[in-house]
């Protein structure tokens, strides 16, 4: 087996310069090759002494990147898989980069993003010291079914010795691996909170202990909030790390725990990213940093720009906004966030899925879980639906009550840009999905160019 493992390691190592020559740097092929040659490759490859993993439906990439950047800002060397994928072959590729030719580990610390469904293939061999679970929501229903199913998947996979950092405001993820040591993070009551769910999806309607009806002290969106049961006394976990006094206008929050508190500058004004921020603070505190050290780290990091970019083009703002397709909640949160921004808006919907049925057979039910109703707003003046699912988006918008006169459909994404109105002093929001990164860049460039031309013509 040792010879087979070394052959797998060496062949995978040899593939790395070949991939660089062919400009295929961000790939998990070395890990795929290694596992194909040696199916138990993850068992034998040497690993750093300390391993941190991040998983969850939404936010795991942002949280992973913020943690890696924070630790590297202190001078630490951190092995990671952000250049590849978060499945077993992506983790294998990262570990291949973390050892020498004779399997000697070159790193003491790794931060790895792990796909929830891949946990059963990773955790038998990769034993994290700490696992962070950001949240669990409906996502890619054909693959993930229900978040309760994924929670059970993680409970069965995470090693019993792993400490968990969990979202107390999410009753699904906070219940994962109940026998593991854990701490909880969350956000205290905000001015925008409600007590009744206004979203189409609420996956925690009954008490998980007695089956009674759940009530909320405050509710943020979907099932996220502080819940309690009047029948049996069940309630959401208490916070070990809490974001208080969140001030969107001043862009500040106060992070508090048993060791003290400190005011921090927000990395973003979206609630999703406030959760991401308190998650990172909780981890860095658990990692042993003081609030002052955590503050210094977070002053040096930022969110990856590919998920939200704003470009001024003449008298128009062009914004690209990630809205993960097949993920009703992520799209709902992005739509809600955009509508809350000031001013008039045009929306360009290109959350493209695979159009080749040989590669992908898509269940479109996620669109009917997504709150397209947010776009039925007087400040949304025009919507362009495009791409392989453009007609479906148009139908869903009509069901949501958006007037037909506000909607245009053009199947070709680049041609659809010409349907935008480019009214002065409006913002154009390009909603794109994870399958359309390259195309999104072309659409953005054309939108900026046309917006500039409209301004020059007066």
C-alpha positions in Angstrom: 0.0 0.0 0.0 2.9 2.4 0.7 4.2 2.0 -2.8 0.8 2.6 -4.2 0.4 5.7 -2.0 3.8 7.1 -3.1 3.0 6.5 -6.7 -0.3 8.4 -6.3 1.5 11.2 -4.5 4.3 11.5 -7.1 1.9 11.3 -10.1 -0.3 14.0 -8.5 2.8 16.1 -7.8 3.9 15.8 -11.4 0.4 16.9 -12.6 0.7 20.3 -10.9 3.4 21.9 -13.1 1.6 20.5 -16.2 -1.6 22.1 -15.1 0.2 25.4 -14.6 1.7 25.3 -18.0 -1.8 24.7 -19.5 -3.2 27.5 -17.2 -5.4 25.2 -15.2 -4.2 26.3 -11.8 -7.5 26.3 -9.9 -8.4 22.7 -10.3 -8.7 19.6 -8.0 -7.3 17.3 -10.7 -4.2 16.3 -8.6 -6.5 15.1 -5.8 -8.8 13.3 -8.3 -5.7 11.5 -9.8 -4.3 10.6 -6.4 -7.6 9.1 -5.1 -8.1 7.2 -8.4 -4.6 5.6 -8.0 -4.9 5.1 -4.2 -8.6 5.2 -3.0 -7.4 5.6 0.6 -5.0 8.5 -0.3 -6.5 10.8 2.4 -5.8 8.2 5.0 -2.0 8.1 4.3 -1.1 11.6 3.3 0.5 13.5 6.2 -1.6 16.3 7.6 -0.9 19.5 9.6 -1.0 19.1 13.4 -3.9 21.5 13.6 -6.8 21.4 11.2 -9.8 23.7 11.1 -12.8 23.0 8.8 -15.6 25.2 7.8 -18.9 23.9 6.4 -22.6 25.0 6.1 -25.0 26.0 3.4 -24.1 29.7 3.0 -21.1 31.7 4.1 -18.5 28.9 4.3 -16.3 30.3 1.5 -16.4 33.8 2.9 -15.8 32.6 6.5 -12.9 30.3 5.3 -11.3 33.2 3.3 -11.6 35.6 6.2 -10.1 33.2 8.7 -7.2 32.3 6.3 -6.5 36.0 5.6 -6.7 36.9 9.3 -4.3 34.2 10.3 -1.9 34.9 7.5 -1.9 38.6 8.4 -0.2 37.6 11.7 2.6 35.8 9.8 1.2 32.3 10.0 1.5 29.8 7.1 -1.9 28.3 6.5 -2.6 25.4 4.2 -5.9 25.8 2.5 -8.1 24.6 -0.4 -9.5 27.9 -1.6 -7.8 27.6 -5.0 -9.6 24.3 -5.6 -12.8 22.6 -4.5 -14.4 21.7 -1.2 -15.0 18.0 -1.9 -12.7 15.2 -1.1 -10.5 15.6 -4.2 -10.2 19.3 -3.5 -9.1 18.6 0.1 -6.7 15.9 -1.3 -5.2 18.5 -3.7 -4.6 20.9 -0.8 -2.9 18.2 1.3 -0.7 17.2 -1.7 0.5 20.8 -1.8 1.2 20.5 1.9 3.7 17.7 1.8 7.0 17.0 0.2 7.9 14.2 -2.2 8.3 11.8 0.6 5.1 12.7 2.5 6.6 15.0 5.1 4.1 17.7 6.2 5.3 21.3 5.4 2.5 23.1 7.4 1.5 23.0 11.0 -2.0 24.5 10.3 -4.7 24.0 7.7 -8.0 25.8 7.2 -10.2 23.7 4.9 -13.6 24.4 3.4 -15.7 21.2 3.4 -18.8 20.5 1.4 -21.5 19.1 3.7 -22.2 16.1 1.5 -18.5 15.2 1.1 -18.0 15.1 4.9 -18.4 11.3 4.9 -15.5 10.9 2.5 -13.3 13.4 4.3 -13.8 13.1 8.1 -12.8 9.5 8.4 -9.3 10.5 7.5 -9.1 14.3 8.2 -9.7 14.9 12.0 -10.3 18.6 12.6 -9.5 20.2 15.9 -12.4 22.7 15.3 -15.3 22.6 12.8 -17.4 25.7 12.1 -20.9 25.2 10.8 -22.3 28.5 9.5 -25.9 27.5 9.0 -28.0 24.8 7.3 -30.7 25.8 4.7 -32.4 24.3 1.7 -29.9 24.1 -1.1 -29.7 22.2 -4.4 -32.7 20.1 -3.5 -31.9 17.3 -6.0 -28.6 16.8 -4.3 -29.2 17.8 -0.7 -32.9 17.1 -0.1 -33.8 18.8 3.2 -31.4 20.6 5.7 -32.5 18.1 8.4 -31.0 15.4 6.2 -27.8 17.3 5.9 -27.6 17.9 9.6 -27.9 14.1 10.2 -25.2 13.6 7.6 -22.8 15.9 9.5 -23.7 14.4 12.9 -22.8 10.9 11.5 -19.5 12.2 10.0 -17.9 14.7 12.3 -15.4 13.0 14.7 -16.5 13.0 18.4 -13.2 14.7 19.4 -13.9 17.8 17.2 -15.0 21.0 18.9 -17.9 22.8 17.2 -18.5 26.5 16.6 -22.2 26.8 15.9 -24.9 29.3 15.0 -27.2 29.6 18.0 -29.8 31.4 15.8 -30.1 28.4 13.6 -31.9 25.5 15.3 -30.9 23.1 12.5 -27.2 23.5 12.5 -26.9 24.2 16.3 -28.2 20.7 17.0 -25.5 18.9 14.9 -23.4 16.3 16.8 -25.1 16.9 20.1 -22.4 15.0 22.1 -19.5 17.1 20.8 -18.0 20.0 22.8 -19.4 23.2 21.4 -19.7 27.0 21.6 -22.3 29.2 20.0 -22.4 32.5 18.2 -25.2 34.8 17.2 -26.6 38.3 16.7 -28.6 40.1 19.4 -31.9 41.7 18.6 -31.7 44.2 15.7 -34.1 47.0 14.8 -35.2 45.2 11.6 -36.1 42.0 13.4 -39.7 40.7 13.4 -41.6 38.0 15.4 -43.3 36.2 12.5 -41.7 34.8 9.4 -42.4 36.7 6.2 -40.5 34.4 3.9 -41.9 31.5 1.9 -39.5 29.1 3.6 -39.5 28.4 7.3 -38.0 24.9 8.0 -38.3 25.1 11.8 -42.0 25.6 12.7 -42.4 23.2 15.6 -40.4 22.5 18.7 -37.8 19.8 18.1 -38.3 18.6 21.7 -42.1 18.3 22.1 -43.6 19.1 18.7 -45.3 22.2 20.0 -45.5 25.5 18.1 -42.4 27.6 18.2 -42.5 31.3 19.1 -39.7 33.8 18.4 -38.4 36.6 20.7 -37.0 37.9 17.4 -36.7 36.5 13.9 -34.4 37.7 11.2 -35.3 35.7 8.2 -36.7 32.2 7.4 -36.0 30.2 10.6 -33.1 32.3 11.8 -33.7 34.0 15.2 -34.1 33.4 18.9 -36.9 30.8 19.4 -38.7 29.3 22.4 -41.5 26.8 23.1 -44.3 27.8 25.4 -45.3 24.1 26.0 -42.0 22.5 27.2 -39.6 25.4 27.8 -37.2 24.5 25.0 -35.3 27.5 23.6 -32.4 28.5 21.4 -28.9 28.0 22.8 -27.4 30.9 24.8 -24.7 32.9 23.0 -21.0 32.4 23.9 -20.1 35.0 21.3 -22.7 37.7 20.4 -22.8 40.7 18.1 -24.6 43.5 19.9 -25.5 47.1 19.1 -25.2 46.5 15.3 -25.3 50.0 13.7 -25.6 49.8 9.9 -25.3 53.6 9.6 -22.1 53.8 11.6 -20.9 50.4 10.2 -20.1 49.1 13.7 -20.9 46.2 16.0 -19.8 45.2 19.5 -18.7 41.6 19.9 -19.0 40.3 23.5 -18.0 37.1 25.2 -17.1 35.9 28.7 -13.6 37.4 28.2 -14.7 40.9 27.3 -16.0 43.0 24.4 -14.8 45.3 21.7 -16.3 47.5 19.0 -15.5 46.3 15.4 -16.0 47.9 12.0 -18.4 45.9 9.9 -17.0 44.2 6.8 -20.3 44.6 5.0 -23.8 46.0 5.7 -25.6 42.8 4.9 -27.0 40.6 7.7 -25.4 37.5 6.1 -22.0 39.1 6.4 -22.6 40.3 9.9 -23.1 36.6 10.7 -19.9 35.7 8.8 -18.1 38.4 10.8 -19.2 37.2 14.3 -18.4 33.6 13.2 -14.8 34.6 12.4 -14.5 36.6 15.7 -15.8 33.5 17.6 -13.2 31.3 15.9 -10.3 33.6 16.4 -11.2 34.0 20.1 -11.4 30.2 20.4 -8.1 30.0 18.6 -6.6 32.0 21.5 -6.5 35.6 20.2 -7.4 38.6 22.3 -10.1 41.0 21.2 -7.3 43.5 20.3 -5.5 40.9 18.2 -8.8 39.9 16.5 -9.6 43.6 15.8 -6.2 44.1 14.2 -6.7 41.1 12.0 -10.1 42.1 10.8 -8.9 45.6 9.9 -6.7 44.0 7.3 -9.1 41.7 5.5 -12.0 42.2 3.1 -14.7 40.2 1.4 -13.9 38.6 -2.0 -14.9 41.1 -4.6 -16.3 38.6 -7.1 -19.4 38.3 -4.9 -20.3 42.0 -4.8 -18.7 44.6 -7.1 -19.9 48.1 -7.8 -18.6 50.1 -10.8 -19.6 53.7 -11.5 -20.4 54.0 -15.3 -21.4 57.5 -16.2 -24.5 58.3 -14.3 -25.3 54.7 -13.5 -24.0 52.3 -10.9 -23.4 48.7 -12.2 -23.4 46.1 -9.4 -22.7 42.4 -9.8 -24.4 40.4 -7.0 -23.9 36.8 -6.4 -27.2 35.0 -6.1 -26.5 31.2 -6.0 -28.9 29.4 -8.3 -30.7 26.4 -7.0 -30.4 28.0 -3.6 -33.7 29.7 -2.7 -32.5 31.2 0.5 -29.3 32.7 -0.9 -31.3 34.3 -3.7 -34.0 35.5 -1.3 -31.4 37.2 0.9 -29.6 38.8 -2.1 -33.0 40.2 -3.4 -34.0 41.5 -0.1 -30.6 43.2 0.4 -30.7 44.8 -3.0 -34.3 46.1 -2.6 -33.3 47.7 0.7 -30.7 49.8 -1.0 -31.7 53.4 -1.7 -32.7 54.7 -5.2 -34.2 53.3 -8.4 -33.0 50.0 -9.7 -32.9 47.8 -12.8 -32.5 44.1 -12.2 -30.7 41.7 -14.6 -31.5 38.1 -13.8 -28.9 35.6 -15.1 -28.7 33.0 -12.4 -27.8 30.5 -15.1 -28.0 26.7 -14.7 -26.6 24.1 -17.0 -28.5 24.2 -20.3 -27.1 20.9 -21.5 -29.5 18.3 -20.3 -26.8 15.6 -20.7 -24.8 17.3 -17.9 -27.6 18.4 -15.7 -31.3 17.7 -15.1 -32.6 20.5 -13.0 -35.5 20.7 -10.6 -36.9 24.2 -10.7 -38.9 24.0 -7.5 -36.3 26.2 -5.8 -37.7 29.2 -7.7 -41.0 28.8 -5.9 -39.3 28.7 -2.5 -37.4 31.9 -3.4 -38.9 35.3 -2.4 -39.2 36.8 -5.8 -41.9 38.9 -4.2 -39.2 41.2 -2.9 -38.7 42.4 -6.5 -42.3 43.6 -6.6 -41.2 47.0 -5.3 -41.9 50.5 -6.7 -38.1 51.3 -6.7 -37.5 48.3 -9.0 -38.4 50.0 -12.3 -37.4 47.3 -14.8 -36.3 43.6 -14.8 -34.5 41.7 -17.6 -34.8 37.9 -17.4 -32.3 36.0 -19.5 -30.5 32.7 -20.0 -31.7 29.1 -20.1 -34.1 29.8 -17.3 -35.2 33.3 -18.3 -38.7 32.3 -19.2 -39.1 30.6 -15.8 -37.9 33.7 -14.1 -40.4 35.7 -16.0 -43.2 33.4 -15.0 -42.1 33.4 -11.3 -42.0 37.3 -11.4 -45.5 37.4 -12.7 -46.7 35.0 -10.0 -45.0 37.4 -7.5 -47.1 40.2 -8.7 -44.5 42.1 -10.8 -46.4 43.9 -13.6 -45.7 42.4 -17.0 -44.8 45.9 -18.4 -41.8 45.9 -16.1 -40.3 42.6 -17.4 -38.3 41.9 -20.6 -37.1 38.5 -21.7 -34.2 37.8 -24.1 -32.7 34.4 -24.1 -29.1 35.4 -25.0 -27.5 37.1 -22.1 -25.2 39.5 -24.0 -28.1 40.6 -26.3 -30.3 41.0 -23.2 -28.0 43.8 -21.9 -29.3 46.0 -24.7 -32.8 45.8 -23.1 -31.7 47.7 -20.1 -32.9 51.3 -19.9 -29.8 53.0 -18.4 -31.9 55.7 -16.8 -29.6 58.3 -15.1 -28.9 57.9 -11.4 -30.2 54.4 -11.3 -28.4 51.2 -10.1 -28.2 48.1 -12.3 -27.9 44.9 -10.4 -26.7 41.9 -12.2 -27.7 38.7 -10.4 -25.5 35.9 -11.4 -25.1 32.3 -10.3 -22.1 30.0 -9.6 -22.3 28.5 -13.1 -21.9 31.8 -14.9 -18.7 33.5 -13.7 -17.0 33.9 -17.1 -20.3 35.0 -18.7 -21.0 37.4 -15.9 -17.7 39.2 -16.6 -18.7 39.7 -20.3 -22.2 40.9 -19.3 -20.7 43.3 -16.8 -18.2 44.7 -19.3 -20.9 45.2 -21.9 -23.3 46.8 -19.4 -20.6 49.3 -18.3 -19.7 50.1 -21.9 -23.3 50.8 -22.8 -24.0 52.8 -19.6 -20.9 55.0 -20.5 -22.2 55.5 -24.0 -25.6 56.5 -22.8 -24.0 59.1 -20.5 -21.8 60.5 -23.3 -24.9 60.9 -25.6 -26.5 62.9 -22.8 
